[in-house]
Amino acid sequence: MPVIAAYNHLHQGRDEDWQFVKSGETALLPIDFLVTLPDRSRSFVALRPAGTELGVVSDGVPIETITRHGVPVTLKLEAFGPGFARLGIVRLCVTGGAAQGVGEIEAQLQGGPRYTLHVVVER
């Protein structure tokens, strides 16, 4: 089964599914996802802009989209070394919008479980 989940081991001691960010500012920690495709060979996994969301691509082929819900937050892909892309690790940054509240970032690959991270936007 294909799976995407937060890969927080790169930020030891900060493995929370919640981040707090001020309106208009970028969260202190980037969000890393690990993409596992057990029945498919691949040479790299990456994120690409897909309208207002981010597309997850495997060897250039779209396999799913990372979506947002709740208060508006901006998702921005971040370059993250080719070695990590070969391992299936991708990174994005989150910026808080004008409205206060909780935003959710959902990631799910076709046929796999859904993973949700929460971003609390404060003034």
Secondary structure, 3 states (H helix, E strand, C coil): CCEEEECHHHHCCCCCCEEEEEECCECCCCEEEEEECCCCCCCCEEEEEECCEEEEEECCEEEEEEEEEECCEEEEEECCCHHHHHHCEEEEEEEECCCCEEEEEEEECCCCCEEEEEEEEEC
